[in-house]
Amino acid sequence: MANVKIYTTPTCVYCKMAKSFFQEHSVQYEEKNVATDAVARDEMVQKSGQLGVPVIDIDGNIVVGFDQQKLSELLRV
């Protein structure tokens, strides 16, 4: 199973869409709220080079935004 980490904020619509996508496909993930977790925010910026969310890390592959096709390819769902 893939190691999935998603960096989010509570009001992000695309974050909610990504989490729904994961739930629909039974993908386990770790969520980091960058609005309240400065360490996670710094980690996200280091990985993606930006402050926009969601940033999704799948086994070291970084996906910025909710790119359903890319997520499907990386997760093989």
Long-range contacts (C-beta under 8 A, 24 or more apart in sequence): 1-28, 2-27, 2-58, 2-59, 2-74, 2-75, 3-57, 3-58, 3-59, 4-28, 4-29, 4-30, 4-56, 4-57, 4-58, 4-75, 5-29, 5-30, 5-31, 5-32, 5-56, 5-57, 6-30, 6-31, 6-32, 6-54, 6-55, 6-56, 6-57, 7-32, 7-34, 7-40, 7-41, 7-43, 7-44, 7-53, 7-54, 7-55, 7-56, 7-57, 8-32, 8-33, 8-34, 8-53, 8-54, 9-33, 9-34, 9-35, 9-53, 10-35, 12-53, 12-54, 14-53, 14-54, 14-65, 14-66, 15-53, 15-54, 15-66, 17-66, 18-54, 18-56, 18-66, 18-71, 21-66, 21-68, 21-71, 25-75, 25-77, 27-75, 27-77
